[in-house]
Structure formats: structure tokens, C-alpha cells
Amino acid sequence: MANFKIALQIWLSKKILYRSVKTALVVGTILAFINHGDLIISGALTAECWIKMGLTCLVPYSVASWTATRAQMENIEPA
């Protein structure tokens, strides 16, 4: 349980949050154009597309946060 609390503190730290949001914006934008580029360009985005694009940004955010958290956890865990 102590490891979970430490991991959560790391995950929610400003440093991790800032980096993960930047990653999510860049990678999420690229993925949005790959998946919905035709609708974006034509201006025909629906509410469903907006929701999907928002959820698409959660994937790179989660991966970046998880990776950074695990890396920091490995640095503090005894060998």
C-alpha cells in the first residue's frame, strides 16, 4: 500500500503532469488527424468525434505518466 501511495504522489506531481499533458497534446493531435483528418478539414466533426478525440488523448497521457512514474519508482526501490 505504501508503494501505491508513493506511485500516486509521483503520478500526480507537477513535473509528471506537465510532461504528460504536453505529450498527450502533441501525440493526441497527431492521432486525431490520422483518425479524423477528413472530418477536421471539412468541419464536419460531430459530438461523438470530439469525445473520441478527447479519449484518444488519454492514451498518450496515460502511457507517458505510467512510464515516468515507473522510472522514478525504480530509482527509489531497493535493488
N, CA, C and O atoms as a Maestro MAE file, in Angstrom:
{
 s_m_m2io_version
 :::
 2.0.0
}

f_m_ct {
 s_m_title
 :::
 protein
 m_atom[316] {
  # First column is atom index #
  i_m_mmod_type
  r_m_x_coord
  r_m_y_coord
  r_m_z_coord
  i_m_residue_number
  s_m_chain_name
  s_m_pdb_residue_name
  s_m_pdb_atom_name
  i_m_atomic_number
  :::
  1 25 0.818 -1.195 0.000 1 A "MET " " N  " 7
  2 3 0.000 0.000 0.000 1 A "MET " " CA " 6
  3 2 0.863 1.261 0.000 1 A "MET " " C  " 6
  4 15 0.497 2.277 -0.590 1 A "MET " " O  " 8
  5 25 2.002 1.180 0.665 2 A "ALA " " N  " 7
  6 3 2.914 2.326 0.695 2 A "ALA " " CA " 6
  7 2 3.425 2.635 -0.704 2 A "ALA " " C  " 6
  8 15 3.547 3.799 -1.085 2 A "ALA " " O  " 8
  9 25 3.726 1.584 -1.472 3 A "ASN " " N  " 7
  10 3 4.186 1.796 -2.848 3 A "ASN " " CA " 6
  11 2 3.121 2.464 -3.696 3 A "ASN " " C  " 6
  12 15 3.430 3.310 -4.536 3 A "ASN " " O  " 8
  13 25 1.854 2.085 -3.478 4 A "PHE " " N  " 7
  14 3 0.764 2.706 -4.229 4 A "PHE " " CA " 6
  15 2 0.675 4.194 -3.922 4 A "PHE " " C  " 6
  16 15 0.501 5.006 -4.830 4 A "PHE " " O  " 8
  17 25 0.792 4.553 -2.654 5 A "LYS " " N  " 7
  18 3 0.729 5.969 -2.271 5 A "LYS " " CA " 6
  19 2 1.872 6.755 -2.883 5 A "LYS " " C  " 6
  20 15 1.678 7.870 -3.367 5 A "LYS " " O  " 8
  21 25 3.064 6.175 -2.861 6 A "ILE " " N  " 7
  22 3 4.226 6.841 -3.460 6 A "ILE " " CA " 6
  23 2 4.026 6.991 -4.963 6 A "ILE " " C  " 6
  24 15 4.284 8.056 -5.523 6 A "ILE " " O  " 8
  25 25 3.568 5.929 -5.615 7 A "ALA " " N  " 7
  26 3 3.332 5.976 -7.063 7 A "ALA " " CA " 6
  27 2 2.287 7.030 -7.400 7 A "ALA " " C  " 6
  28 15 2.443 7.763 -8.377 7 A "ALA " " O  " 8
  29 25 1.229 7.116 -6.611 8 A "LEU " " N  " 7
  30 3 0.180 8.106 -6.856 8 A "LEU " " CA " 6
  31 2 0.711 9.522 -6.680 8 A "LEU " " C  " 6
  32 15 0.358 10.417 -7.448 8 A "LEU " " O  " 8
  33 25 1.553 9.730 -5.680 9 A "GLN " " N  " 7
  34 3 2.162 11.049 -5.481 9 A "GLN " " CA " 6
  35 2 3.037 11.422 -6.669 9 A "GLN " " C  " 6
  36 15 3.018 12.567 -7.122 9 A "GLN " " O  " 8
  37 25 3.793 10.471 -7.167 10 A "ILE " " N  " 7
  38 3 4.645 10.726 -8.330 10 A "ILE " " CA " 6
  39 2 3.781 11.020 -9.543 10 A "ILE " " C  " 6
  40 15 4.020 11.992 -10.259 10 A "ILE " " O  " 8
  41 25 2.755 10.167 -9.779 11 A "TRP " " N  " 7
  42 3 1.861 10.309 -10.940 11 A "TRP " " CA " 6
  43 2 1.210 11.687 -10.971 11 A "TRP " " C  " 6
  44 15 1.054 12.282 -12.037 11 A "TRP " " O  " 8
  45 25 0.829 12.195 -9.795 12 A "LEU " " N  " 7
  46 3 0.120 13.473 -9.711 12 A "LEU " " CA " 6
  47 2 1.042 14.670 -9.497 12 A "LEU " " C  " 6
  48 15 0.572 15.795 -9.329 12 A "LEU " " O  " 8
  49 25 2.349 14.430 -9.503 13 A "SER " " N  " 7
  50 3 3.281 15.540 -9.309 13 A "SER " " CA " 6
  51 2 3.227 16.490 -10.499 13 A "SER " " C  " 6
  52 15 2.896 16.090 -11.615 13 A "SER " " O  " 8
  53 25 3.553 17.742 -10.246 14 A "LYS " " N  " 7
  54 3 3.508 18.763 -11.299 14 A "LYS " " CA " 6
  55 2 4.432 18.401 -12.461 14 A "LYS " " C  " 6
  56 15 4.086 18.595 -13.626 14 A "LYS " " O  " 8
  57 25 5.589 17.882 -12.136 15 A "LYS " " N  " 7
  58 3 6.572 17.541 -13.163 15 A "LYS " " CA " 6
  59 2 6.015 16.489 -14.128 15 A "LYS " " C  " 6
  60 15 6.085 16.662 -15.345 15 A "LYS " " O  " 8
  61 25 5.469 15.414 -13.589 16 A "ILE " " N  " 7
  62 3 4.913 14.345 -14.420 16 A "ILE " " CA " 6
  63 2 3.674 14.844 -15.154 16 A "ILE " " C  " 6
  64 15 3.511 14.591 -16.347 16 A "ILE " " O  " 8
  65 25 2.807 15.551 -14.444 17 A "LEU " " N  " 7
  66 3 1.587 16.068 -15.049 17 A "LEU " " CA " 6
  67 2 1.900 16.964 -16.246 17 A "LEU " " C  " 6
  68 15 1.304 16.814 -17.313 17 A "LEU " " O  " 8
  69 25 2.825 17.885 -16.067 18 A "TYR " " N  " 7
  70 3 3.184 18.830 -17.136 18 A "TYR " " CA " 6
  71 2 3.733 18.095 -18.361 18 A "TYR " " C  " 6
  72 15 3.316 18.363 -19.488 18 A "TYR " " O  " 8
  73 25 4.659 17.179 -18.140 19 A "ARG " " N  " 7
  74 3 5.247 16.443 -19.262 19 A "ARG " " CA " 6
  75 2 4.216 15.572 -19.961 19 A "ARG " " C  " 6
  76 15 4.199 15.489 -21.189 19 A "ARG " " O  " 8
  77 25 3.365 14.930 -19.193 20 A "SER " " N  " 7
  78 3 2.374 14.029 -19.774 20 A "SER " " CA " 6
  79 2 1.317 14.792 -20.566 20 A "SER " " C  " 6
  80 15 0.862 14.322 -21.609 20 A "SER " " O  " 8
  81 25 0.925 15.962 -20.078 21 A "VAL " " N  " 7
  82 3 -0.040 16.781 -20.814 21 A "VAL " " CA " 6
  83 2 0.562 17.244 -22.136 21 A "VAL " " C  " 6
  84 15 -0.108 17.212 -23.167 21 A "VAL " " O  " 8
  85 25 1.823 17.673 -22.111 22 A "LYS " " N  " 7
  86 3 2.480 18.080 -23.359 22 A "LYS " " CA " 6
  87 2 2.529 16.918 -24.347 22 A "LYS " " C  " 6
  88 15 2.235 17.089 -25.530 22 A "LYS " " O  " 8
  89 25 2.900 15.742 -23.860 23 A "THR " " N  " 7
  90 3 2.954 14.551 -24.711 23 A "THR " " CA " 6
  91 2 1.572 14.242 -25.277 23 A "THR " " C  " 6
  92 15 1.434 13.956 -26.467 23 A "THR " " O  " 8
  93 25 0.557 14.300 -24.431 24 A "ALA " " N  " 7
  94 3 -0.806 13.997 -24.867 24 A "ALA " " CA " 6
  95 2 -1.287 14.977 -25.928 24 A "ALA " " C  " 6
  96 15 -1.961 14.583 -26.879 24 A "ALA " " O  " 8
  97 25 -0.944 16.247 -25.769 25 A "LEU " " N  " 7
  98 3 -1.372 17.240 -26.766 25 A "LEU " " CA " 6
  99 2 -0.711 17.007 -28.119 25 A "LEU " " C  " 6
  100 15 -1.369 17.086 -29.156 25 A "LEU " " O  " 8
  101 25 0.576 16.723 -28.108 26 A "VAL " " N  " 7
  102 3 1.287 16.500 -29.373 26 A "VAL " " CA " 6
  103 2 0.844 15.192 -30.017 26 A "VAL " " C  " 6
  104 15 0.408 15.182 -31.169 26 A "VAL " " O  " 8
  105 25 0.952 14.099 -29.285 27 A "VAL " " N  " 7
  106 3 0.625 12.786 -29.846 27 A "VAL " " CA " 6
  107 2 -0.876 12.677 -30.111 27 A "VAL " " C  " 6
  108 15 -1.286 12.116 -31.127 27 A "VAL " " O  " 8
  109 25 -1.696 13.210 -29.204 28 A "GLY " " N  " 7
  110 3 -3.141 13.176 -29.389 28 A "GLY " " CA " 6
  111 2 -3.581 13.938 -30.627 28 A "GLY " " C  " 6
  112 15 -4.483 13.498 -31.341 28 A "GLY " " O  " 8
  113 25 -2.954 15.076 -30.888 29 A "THR " " N  " 7
  114 3 -3.272 15.853 -32.087 29 A "THR " " CA " 6
  115 2 -2.914 15.074 -33.349 29 A "THR " " C  " 6
  116 15 -3.685 15.044 -34.308 29 A "THR " " O  " 8
  117 25 -1.753 14.451 -33.341 30 A "ILE " " N  " 7
  118 3 -1.350 13.638 -34.486 30 A "ILE " " CA " 6
  119 2 -2.342 12.500 -34.704 30 A "ILE " " C  " 6
  120 15 -2.771 12.251 -35.831 30 A "ILE " " O  " 8
  121 25 -2.704 11.813 -33.628 31 A "LEU " " N  " 7
  122 3 -3.656 10.707 -33.745 31 A "LEU " " CA " 6
  123 2 -5.033 11.194 -34.189 31 A "LEU " " C  " 6
  124 15 -5.713 10.511 -34.956 31 A "LEU " " O  " 8
  125 25 -5.447 12.364 -33.715 32 A "ALA " " N  " 7
  126 3 -6.742 12.917 -34.131 32 A "ALA " " CA " 6
  127 2 -6.756 13.178 -35.633 32 A "ALA " " C  " 6
  128 15 -7.749 12.898 -36.304 32 A "ALA " " O  " 8
  129 25 -5.656 13.714 -36.161 33 A "PHE " " N  " 7
  130 3 -5.600 13.958 -37.602 33 A "PHE " " CA " 6
  131 2 -5.524 12.658 -38.395 33 A "PHE " " C  " 6
  132 15 -6.079 12.574 -39.491 33 A "PHE " " O  " 8
  133 25 -4.864 11.665 -37.872 34 A "ILE " " N  " 7
  134 3 -4.825 10.365 -38.547 34 A "ILE " " CA " 6
  135 2 -6.225 9.758 -38.590 34 A "ILE " " C  " 6
  136 15 -6.661 9.260 -39.627 34 A "ILE " " O  " 8
  137 25 -6.922 9.802 -37.460 35 A "ASN " " N  " 7
  138 3 -8.221 9.139 -37.364 35 A "ASN " " CA " 6
  139 2 -9.397 9.966 -37.885 35 A "ASN " " C  " 6
  140 15 -10.376 9.405 -38.377 35 A "ASN " " O  " 8
  141 25 -9.310 11.288 -37.781 36 A "HIS " " N  " 7
  142 3 -10.452 12.139 -38.123 36 A "HIS " " CA " 6
  143 2 -10.071 13.310 -39.028 36 A "HIS " " C  " 6
  144 15 -10.808 14.293 -39.113 36 A "HIS " " O  " 8
  145 25 -8.942 13.212 -39.695 37 A "GLY " " N  " 7
  146 3 -8.449 14.321 -40.511 37 A "GLY " " CA " 6
  147 2 -9.439 14.819 -41.529 37 A "GLY " " C  " 6
  148 15 -9.589 16.028 -41.706 37 A "GLY " " O  " 8
  149 25 -10.121 13.912 -42.204 38 A "ASP " " N  " 7
  150 3 -11.094 14.325 -43.218 38 A "ASP " " CA " 6
  151 2 -12.232 15.133 -42.602 38 A "ASP " " C  " 6
  152 15 -12.682 16.119 -43.185 38 A "ASP " " O  " 8
  153 25 -12.691 14.722 -41.438 39 A "LEU " " N  " 7
  154 3 -13.770 15.447 -40.769 39 A "LEU " " CA " 6
  155 2 -13.290 16.781 -40.202 39 A "LEU " " C  " 6
  156 15 -14.035 17.761 -40.195 39 A "LEU " " O  " 8
  157 25 -12.045 16.816 -39.728 40 A "ILE " " N  " 7
  158 3 -11.483 18.061 -39.207 40 A "ILE " " CA " 6
  159 2 -11.375 19.088 -40.323 40 A "ILE " " C  " 6
  160 15 -11.781 20.239 -40.164 40 A "ILE " " O  " 8
  161 25 -10.827 18.665 -41.443 41 A "ILE " " N  " 7
  162 3 -10.626 19.576 -42.575 41 A "ILE " " CA " 6
  163 2 -11.957 20.049 -43.145 41 A "ILE " " C  " 6
  164 15 -12.092 21.218 -43.507 41 A "ILE " " O  " 8
  165 25 -12.935 19.164 -43.230 42 A "SER " " N  " 7
  166 3 -14.232 19.551 -43.796 42 A "SER " " CA " 6
  167 2 -15.111 20.286 -42.787 42 A "SER " " C  " 6
  168 15 -16.140 20.851 -43.157 42 A "SER " " O  " 8
  169 25 -14.715 20.280 -41.526 43 A "GLY " " N  " 7
  170 3 -15.507 20.954 -40.495 43 A "GLY " " CA " 6
  171 2 -16.762 20.193 -40.119 43 A "GLY " " C  " 6
  172 15 -17.721 20.781 -39.619 43 A "GLY " " O  " 8
  173 25 -16.764 18.893 -40.354 44 A "ALA " " N  " 7
  174 3 -17.955 18.079 -40.119 44 A "ALA " " CA " 6
  175 2 -17.839 17.236 -38.852 44 A "ALA " " C  " 6
  176 15 -18.401 16.142 -38.782 44 A "ALA " " O  " 8
  177 25 -17.125 17.728 -37.864 45 A "LEU " " N  " 7
  178 3 -16.958 16.969 -36.624 45 A "LEU " " CA " 6
  179 2 -18.271 16.907 -35.846 45 A "LEU " " C  " 6
  180 15 -18.975 17.906 -35.700 45 A "LEU " " O  " 8
  181 25 -18.574 15.743 -35.364 46 A "THR " " N  " 7
  182 3 -19.758 15.546 -34.537 46 A "THR " " CA " 6
  183 2 -19.339 15.514 -33.073 46 A "THR " " C  " 6
  184 15 -18.150 15.479 -32.756 46 A "THR " " O  " 8
  185 25 -20.320 15.527 -32.194 47 A "ALA " " N  " 7
  186 3 -20.026 15.427 -30.759 47 A "ALA " " CA " 6
  187 2 -19.309 14.106 -30.463 47 A "ALA " " C  " 6
  188 15 -18.418 14.048 -29.615 47 A "ALA " " O  " 8
  189 25 -19.705 13.064 -31.163 48 A "GLU " " N  " 7
  190 3 -19.064 11.760 -30.979 48 A "GLU " " CA " 6
  191 2 -17.586 11.812 -31.350 48 A "GLU " " C  " 6
  192 15 -16.751 11.225 -30.662 48 A "GLU " " O  " 8
  193 25 -17.261 12.508 -32.427 49 A "CYS " " N  " 7
  194 3 -15.857 12.648 -32.846 49 A "CYS " " CA " 6
  195 2 -15.053 13.414 -31.796 49 A "CYS " " C  " 6
  196 15 -13.919 13.045 -31.494 49 A "CYS " " O  " 8
  197 25 -15.632 14.470 -31.244 50 A "TRP " " N  " 7
  198 3 -14.938 15.249 -30.213 50 A "TRP " " CA " 6
  199 2 -14.653 14.391 -28.995 50 A "TRP " " C  " 6
  200 15 -13.572 14.469 -28.412 50 A "TRP " " O  " 8
  201 25 -15.620 13.574 -28.610 51 A "ILE " " N  " 7
  202 3 -15.428 12.674 -27.467 51 A "ILE " " CA " 6
  203 2 -14.325 11.671 -27.762 51 A "ILE " " C  " 6
  204 15 -13.463 11.419 -26.921 51 A "ILE " " O  " 8
  205 25 -14.355 11.101 -28.964 52 A "LYS " " N  " 7
  206 3 -13.326 10.128 -29.340 52 A "LYS " " CA " 6
  207 2 -11.943 10.769 -29.366 52 A "LYS " " C  " 6
  208 15 -10.968 10.152 -28.938 52 A "LYS " " O  " 8
  209 25 -11.848 11.994 -29.862 53 A "MET " " N  " 7
  210 3 -10.548 12.673 -29.897 53 A "MET " " CA " 6
  211 2 -10.049 12.963 -28.484 53 A "MET " " C  " 6
  212 15 -8.855 12.850 -28.207 53 A "MET " " O  " 8
  213 25 -10.961 13.336 -27.597 54 A "GLY " " N  " 7
  214 3 -10.572 13.559 -26.203 54 A "GLY " " CA " 6
  215 2 -10.067 12.289 -25.550 54 A "GLY " " C  " 6
  216 15 -9.060 12.300 -24.841 54 A "GLY " " O  " 8
  217 25 -10.775 11.190 -25.791 55 A "LEU " " N  " 7
  218 3 -10.348 9.905 -25.242 55 A "LEU " " CA " 6
  219 2 -9.034 9.444 -25.856 55 A "LEU " " C  " 6
  220 15 -8.219 8.809 -25.187 55 A "LEU " " O  " 8
  221 25 -8.831 9.763 -27.124 56 A "THR " " N  " 7
  222 3 -7.583 9.410 -27.799 56 A "THR " " CA " 6
  223 2 -6.399 10.079 -27.119 56 A "THR " " C  " 6
  224 15 -5.317 9.495 -27.059 56 A "THR " " O  " 8
  225 25 -6.580 11.283 -26.610 57 A "CYS " " N  " 7
  226 3 -5.502 11.992 -25.915 57 A "CYS " " CA " 6
  227 2 -5.171 11.353 -24.568 57 A "CYS " " C  " 6
  228 15 -4.067 11.525 -24.049 57 A "CYS " " O  " 8
  229 25 -6.121 10.619 -24.007 58 A "LEU " " N  " 7
  230 3 -5.856 9.966 -22.728 58 A "LEU " " CA " 6
  231 2 -4.842 8.831 -22.860 58 A "LEU " " C  " 6
  232 15 -4.148 8.499 -21.899 58 A "LEU " " O  " 8
  233 25 -4.759 8.241 -24.040 59 A "VAL " " N  " 7
  234 3 -3.822 7.126 -24.228 59 A "VAL " " CA " 6
  235 2 -2.373 7.595 -24.093 59 A "VAL " " C  " 6
  236 15 -1.646 7.048 -23.264 59 A "VAL " " O  " 8
  237 25 -1.919 8.587 -24.872 60 A "PRO " " N  " 7
  238 3 -0.527 9.022 -24.685 60 A "PRO " " CA " 6
  239 2 -0.291 9.645 -23.309 60 A "PRO " " C  " 6
  240 15 0.807 9.534 -22.764 60 A "PRO " " O  " 8
  241 25 -1.308 10.297 -22.743 61 A "TYR " " N  " 7
  242 3 -1.160 10.846 -21.388 61 A "TYR " " CA " 6
  243 2 -0.887 9.719 -20.393 61 A "TYR " " C  " 6
  244 15 0.029 9.808 -19.575 61 A "TYR " " O  " 8
  245 25 -1.683 8.669 -20.473 62 A "SER " " N  " 7
  246 3 -1.533 7.546 -19.546 62 A "SER " " CA " 6
  247 2 -0.204 6.834 -19.722 62 A "SER " " C  " 6
  248 15 0.447 6.475 -18.741 62 A "SER " " O  " 8
  249 25 0.197 6.630 -20.955 63 A "VAL " " N  " 7
  250 3 1.466 5.948 -21.221 63 A "VAL " " CA " 6
  251 2 2.640 6.783 -20.707 63 A "VAL " " C  " 6
  252 15 3.551 6.254 -20.071 63 A "VAL " " O  " 8
  253 25 2.615 8.079 -20.982 64 A "ALA " " N  " 7
  254 3 3.703 8.952 -20.526 64 A "ALA " " CA " 6
  255 2 3.753 9.000 -19.001 64 A "ALA " " C  " 6
  256 15 4.830 8.930 -18.408 64 A "ALA " " O  " 8
  257 25 2.595 9.119 -18.374 65 A "SER " " N  " 7
  258 3 2.546 9.173 -16.907 65 A "SER " " CA " 6
  259 2 3.004 7.859 -16.294 65 A "SER " " C  " 6
  260 15 3.785 7.852 -15.342 65 A "SER " " O  " 8
  261 25 2.524 6.755 -16.834 66 A "TRP " " N  " 7
  262 3 2.891 5.435 -16.313 66 A "TRP " " CA " 6
  263 2 4.392 5.210 -16.439 66 A "TRP " " C  " 6
  264 15 5.035 4.764 -15.489 66 A "TRP " " O  " 8
  265 25 4.949 5.513 -17.596 67 A "THR " " N  " 7
  266 3 6.371 5.292 -17.836 67 A "THR " " CA " 6
  267 2 7.220 6.143 -16.898 67 A "THR " " C  " 6
  268 15 8.183 5.649 -16.310 67 A "THR " " O  " 8
  269 25 6.871 7.408 -16.755 68 A "ALA " " N  " 7
  270 3 7.640 8.298 -15.884 68 A "ALA " " CA " 6
  271 2 7.517 7.866 -14.414 68 A "ALA " " C  " 6
  272 15 8.492 7.905 -13.663 68 A "ALA " " O  " 8
  273 25 6.333 7.463 -14.025 69 A "THR " " N  " 7
  274 3 6.127 7.007 -12.644 69 A "THR " " CA " 6
  275 2 6.930 5.751 -12.363 69 A "THR " " C  " 6
  276 15 7.596 5.657 -11.332 69 A "THR " " O  " 8
  277 25 6.875 4.788 -13.267 70 A "ARG " " N  " 7
  278 3 7.634 3.538 -13.092 70 A "ARG " " CA " 6
  279 2 9.137 3.824 -13.042 70 A "ARG " " C  " 6
  280 15 9.852 3.237 -12.230 70 A "ARG " " O  " 8
  281 25 9.609 4.707 -13.890 71 A "ALA " " N  " 7
  282 3 11.039 5.033 -13.898 71 A "ALA " " CA " 6
  283 2 11.462 5.627 -12.560 71 A "ALA " " C  " 6
  284 15 12.512 5.265 -12.027 71 A "ALA " " O  " 8
  285 25 10.662 6.529 -12.016 72 A "GLN " " N  " 7
  286 3 11.006 7.115 -10.722 72 A "GLN " " CA " 6
  287 2 10.869 6.104 -9.597 72 A "GLN " " C  " 6
  288 15 11.656 6.123 -8.650 72 A "GLN " " O  " 8
  289 25 9.887 5.227 -9.686 73 A "MET " " N  " 7
  290 3 9.730 4.185 -8.664 73 A "MET " " CA " 6
  291 2 10.929 3.247 -8.653 73 A "MET " " C  " 6
  292 15 11.387 2.839 -7.586 73 A "MET " " O  " 8
  293 25 11.435 2.907 -9.819 74 A "GLU " " N  " 7
  294 3 12.598 2.035 -9.904 74 A "GLU " " CA " 6
  295 2 13.831 2.683 -9.291 74 A "GLU " " C  " 6
  296 15 14.698 1.992 -8.756 74 A "GLU " " O  " 8
  297 25 13.909 4.002 -9.366 75 A "ASN " " N  " 7
  298 3 15.046 4.707 -8.776 75 A "ASN " " CA " 6
  299 2 15.008 4.735 -7.257 75 A "ASN " " C  " 6
  300 15 16.049 4.873 -6.615 75 A "ASN " " O  " 8
  301 25 13.810 4.603 -6.667 76 A "ILE " " N  " 7
  302 3 13.716 4.652 -5.209 76 A "ILE " " CA " 6
  303 2 13.549 3.274 -4.575 76 A "ILE " " C  " 6
  304 15 13.722 3.135 -3.365 76 A "ILE " " O  " 8
  305 25 13.216 2.254 -5.365 77 A "GLU " " N  " 7
  306 3 13.077 0.900 -4.835 77 A "GLU " " CA " 6
  307 2 14.448 0.284 -4.593 77 A "GLU " " C  " 6
  308 15 15.367 0.486 -5.386 77 A "GLU " " O  " 8
  309 25 14.592 -0.464 -3.510 78 A "PRO " " N  " 7
  310 3 15.884 -1.113 -3.255 78 A "PRO " " CA " 6
  311 2 16.161 -2.193 -4.303 78 A "PRO " " C  " 6
  312 15 15.241 -2.864 -4.771 78 A "PRO " " O  " 8
  313 25 17.410 -2.352 -4.658 79 A "ALA " " N  " 7
  314 3 17.799 -3.319 -5.699 79 A "ALA " " CA " 6
  315 2 17.725 -4.731 -5.209 79 A "ALA " " C  " 6
  316 15 18.019 -5.661 -5.960 79 A "ALA " " O  " 8
  :::
 }
 m_bond[315] {
  # First column is bond index #
  i_m_from
  i_m_to
  i_m_order
  :::
  1 1 2 1
  2 2 3 1
  3 3 4 2
  4 3 5 1
  5 5 6 1
  6 6 7 1
  7 7 8 2
  8 7 9 1
  9 9 10 1
  10 10 11 1
  11 11 12 2
  12 11 13 1
  13 13 14 1
  14 14 15 1
  15 15 16 2
  16 15 17 1
  17 17 18 1
  18 18 19 1
  19 19 20 2
  20 19 21 1
  21 21 22 1
  22 22 23 1
  23 23 24 2
  24 23 25 1
  25 25 26 1
  26 26 27 1
  27 27 28 2
  28 27 29 1
  29 29 30 1
  30 30 31 1
  31 31 32 2
  32 31 33 1
  33 33 34 1
  34 34 35 1
  35 35 36 2
  36 35 37 1
  37 37 38 1
  38 38 39 1
  39 39 40 2
  40 39 41 1
  41 41 42 1
  42 42 43 1
  43 43 44 2
  44 43 45 1
  45 45 46 1
  46 46 47 1
  47 47 48 2
  48 47 49 1
  49 49 50 1
  50 50 51 1
  51 51 52 2
  52 51 53 1
  53 53 54 1
  54 54 55 1
  55 55 56 2
  56 55 57 1
  57 57 58 1
  58 58 59 1
  59 59 60 2
  60 59 61 1
  61 61 62 1
  62 62 63 1
  63 63 64 2
  64 63 65 1
  65 65 66 1
  66 66 67 1
  67 67 68 2
  68 67 69 1
  69 69 70 1
  70 70 71 1
  71 71 72 2
  72 71 73 1
  73 73 74 1
  74 74 75 1
  75 75 76 2
  76 75 77 1
  77 77 78 1
  78 78 79 1
  79 79 80 2
  80 79 81 1
  81 81 82 1
  82 82 83 1
  83 83 84 2
  84 83 85 1
  85 85 86 1
  86 86 87 1
  87 87 88 2
  88 87 89 1
  89 89 90 1
  90 90 91 1
  91 91 92 2
  92 91 93 1
  93 93 94 1
  94 94 95 1
  95 95 96 2
  96 95 97 1
  97 97 98 1
  98 98 99 1
  99 99 100 2
  100 99 101 1
  101 101 102 1
  102 102 103 1
  103 103 104 2
  104 103 105 1
  105 105 106 1
  106 106 107 1
  107 107 108 2
  108 107 109 1
  109 109 110 1
  110 110 111 1
  111 111 112 2
  112 111 113 1
  113 113 114 1
  114 114 115 1
  115 115 116 2
  116 115 117 1
  117 117 118 1
  118 118 119 1
  119 119 120 2
  120 119 121 1
  121 121 122 1
  122 122 123 1
  123 123 124 2
  124 123 125 1
  125 125 126 1
  126 126 127 1
  127 127 128 2
  128 127 129 1
  129 129 130 1
  130 130 131 1
  131 131 132 2
  132 131 133 1
  133 133 134 1
  134 134 135 1
  135 135 136 2
  136 135 137 1
  137 137 138 1
  138 138 139 1
  139 139 140 2
  140 139 141 1
  141 141 142 1
  142 142 143 1
  143 143 144 2
  144 143 145 1
  145 145 146 1
  146 146 147 1
  147 147 148 2
  148 147 149 1
  149 149 150 1
  150 150 151 1
  151 151 152 2
  152 151 153 1
  153 153 154 1
  154 154 155 1
  155 155 156 2
  156 155 157 1
  157 157 158 1
  158 158 159 1
  159 159 160 2
  160 159 161 1
  161 161 162 1
  162 162 163 1
  163 163 164 2
  164 163 165 1
  165 165 166 1
  166 166 167 1
  167 167 168 2
  168 167 169 1
  169 169 170 1
  170 170 171 1
  171 171 172 2
  172 171 173 1
  173 173 174 1
  174 174 175 1
  175 175 176 2
  176 175 177 1
  177 177 178 1
  178 178 179 1
  179 179 180 2
  180 179 181 1
  181 181 182 1
  182 182 183 1
  183 183 184 2
  184 183 185 1
  185 185 186 1
  186 186 187 1
  187 187 188 2
  188 187 189 1
  189 189 190 1
  190 190 191 1
  191 191 192 2
  192 191 193 1
  193 193 194 1
  194 194 195 1
  195 195 196 2
  196 195 197 1
  197 197 198 1
  198 198 199 1
  199 199 200 2
  200 199 201 1
  201 201 202 1
  202 202 203 1
  203 203 204 2
  204 203 205 1
  205 205 206 1
  206 206 207 1
  207 207 208 2
  208 207 209 1
  209 209 210 1
  210 210 211 1
  211 211 212 2
  212 211 213 1
  213 213 214 1
  214 214 215 1
  215 215 216 2
  216 215 217 1
  217 217 218 1
  218 218 219 1
  219 219 220 2
  220 219 221 1
  221 221 222 1
  222 222 223 1
  223 223 224 2
  224 223 225 1
  225 225 226 1
  226 226 227 1
  227 227 228 2
  228 227 229 1
  229 229 230 1
  230 230 231 1
  231 231 232 2
  232 231 233 1
  233 233 234 1
  234 234 235 1
  235 235 236 2
  236 235 237 1
  237 237 238 1
  238 238 239 1
  239 239 240 2
  240 239 241 1
  241 241 242 1
  242 242 243 1
  243 243 244 2
  244 243 245 1
  245 245 246 1
  246 246 247 1
  247 247 248 2
  248 247 249 1
  249 249 250 1
  250 250 251 1
  251 251 252 2
  252 251 253 1
  253 253 254 1
  254 254 255 1
  255 255 256 2
  256 255 257 1
  257 257 258 1
  258 258 259 1
  259 259 260 2
  260 259 261 1
  261 261 262 1
  262 262 263 1
  263 263 264 2
  264 263 265 1
  265 265 266 1
  266 266 267 1
  267 267 268 2
  268 267 269 1
  269 269 270 1
  270 270 271 1
  271 271 272 2
  272 271 273 1
  273 273 274 1
  274 274 275 1
  275 275 276 2
  276 275 277 1
  277 277 278 1
  278 278 279 1
  279 279 280 2
  280 279 281 1
  281 281 282 1
  282 282 283 1
  283 283 284 2
  284 283 285 1
  285 285 286 1
  286 286 287 1
  287 287 288 2
  288 287 289 1
  289 289 290 1
  290 290 291 1
  291 291 292 2
  292 291 293 1
  293 293 294 1
  294 294 295 1
  295 295 296 2
  296 295 297 1
  297 297 298 1
  298 298 299 1
  299 299 300 2
  300 299 301 1
  301 301 302 1
  302 302 303 1
  303 303 304 2
  304 303 305 1
  305 305 306 1
  306 306 307 1
  307 307 308 2
  308 307 309 1
  309 309 310 1
  310 310 311 1
  311 311 312 2
  312 311 313 1
  313 313 314 1
  314 314 315 1
  315 315 316 2
  :::
 }
}
